[in-house]
Amino acid sequence: MSDFFRGQAPLRFDPDADGLAFRHYDPDEKVMGKRLEDHLRFAVAYWHSFAWPGGDPFGGQTFDRPWWGETMEGARLKADIAFEMFDILGVPFFCWHDHDIRPEGDTFAESKRNFDEIIDIFEQKMEQSKTRLLWGTANLFSHRRFMSGAATNPDPEVYAWSAATVKNCLDATHRLNGENYVLWGGREGYETLLNTDMGQELEHMGRFLSMVVDYKHKIGFKGQILIEPKPQEPTKHQYDYDVATVYGFLQRFGLEKEVKVNIEQGHAILAGHSFEHELALARELGILGSIDMNRNDYQSGWDTDQFPNNVPEVALAYYEVLKAGGFTQGGTNFDAKLRRQSLDPSDLIAAHAGAMDVCARGLKAAAKMLEDDALEAPRRARYAGWETDAAQKMLSSDLETVAAPVEQGNVNPQPRSGQQEKLENIVNRYV
C-alpha cells in the first residue's frame, strides 16, 4: 500500500457525512428491480486519472505524480496506485489505452514486452480486487508516427504497425475478460483536402475495422467492438463524426450487426448535438454500446473533458439508456480529468465521488420518469393518430392513393401544440 492517498478509507454511502462520501450513490439501492451499481457500471479512465500531466495548449505539466517518467518502475507504481483508487471508490470497472499503462520502447517488440508485463500485473491485481476491465483500446494518435492517421495513413507501414498494435491490445483485453474493445479514430480524418484521398482512406478504414471484427471472432472474444464518434480535435475533420455518420459507415461495410458505439457527452456537443440526441439515435439504430460520461465547458467551445455536474443533462442521458434496456456489456466510463489547478491526490477521489453521485441522481430521476410514464404518455398521445387503420394503410400504399383524399377535399389538418414547455416542467419536477 502506497501513501499517495494518505490513508483514505474506502468511500461509503453516507448522506450526512462531513468528508468524502457518497451522498446519493448507494450501490445496493434497487432501482427498477436492479442494483444501482449494476445499472451504472462505473469505470475509471486510466489515461485522464493517471497519465494526464495537467497541461493545456498554453502550459505544460502542473501535476506532481511519483510515477512520472518513461520507466517500468513508474508504470508498476502507477498500477499499484490505480488499483488503490479503484478500491477506495469501489468501482466495478476501469479502462485503458496501451500507451497509458506502459512506457514506449525503442521498438515494437520492446513496447510489447513492457505492455505485457503490466497486463500480467493487472491480471494479478484483478484477482484480488472487485474491479474488472470495461474496455481496452490502442492509442493510435499520440506518437508522431500517427500524425497522418492509423488505418487511414498514406504510409502502408503505419497501417501495418496500427494493425499489430490493435491485435496486441485486443489480445490483452480478451485475456483480462474485458467487456468491450473500443476504437477511437483521433487522427482518422484530415487536416486539408489538398493532400487527402478521402475515398482511399475510407476504404482502408473499413477494411481495417473488418479485420478487427474477424480477429475478434477468431480468438473467441465475446465483448463488443465499439467505435467512439467525434467530429474533430485533434484533426480538422474526423471520419467517425457522429452516430449517424458511423452508422452509415458500418452499413457500407456490412458491419452494422457487428459494431456498436461508445458515445461521449463532450464529443456529442462538439458535433452540434446533445448527448441525449446521440444516445436516442444509437438506441433507435440498435448500436448503443457504452458511454463516456463527462461534460464540456460551453463557453470555451472545445473538448474540456470535465467531470459531470449537471443532473438534468445526466438524467436525460440515462433516460435514453434505460429506454434501450440499460447497459448489457457497456457502462459509464468517466472520460474526465481534473482541472490543472486541482493538484491534490484527494481531488481525484472527490471528482469521481461527486460524478458518481450526479450520475446516481440522474439515473434515479430517469427511472422514476419512466415508471410514472411521465414523458411516454404524452409522446404516445402525440402520435396516436398513426394507430388508426387508415393511417397504417398509408404506410403500405403508394403516393397517388395517399394523396387522393387531400385532392378530393376530405383532409384539412389542424396544427396541435407540441407542449414543449409542459414537458420541460415535468422533467424539472424529477431532477
Secondary structure, DSSP 8 states (H G I E B T S, - for coil): --STTTT-----B-TT-SSS-BSS--TT-EETTEEHHHHH-EEEEHIIIII--S-BTTB------TT-SSSHHHHHHHHHHHHHHHHHHT-SEEEEEHHHHS---SSHHHHHHHHHHHHHHHHHHHHHSS-EEEEEE---SSSGGGTT-STT-SSHHHHHHHHHHHHHHHHHHHHTT-SEEEE--TTSEES-GGG--HHHHHHHHHHHHHHHHHHHHHHT--SEEEE---S-SSSSEESS-SHHHHHHHHHHTT-TTTEEEEEEHHHHHHTT--HHHHHHHHHHHT-EEEEE--B--TTT-S---B----HHHHHHHHHHHHHTT--SS--EEE-----TT--SHHHHHHHHHHHHHHHHHHHHHHHHHHHTTTTHHHHHHHTGGGGSHHHHHHTTS-HHHHHHHHHTT----------HHHHHHHHHHH-
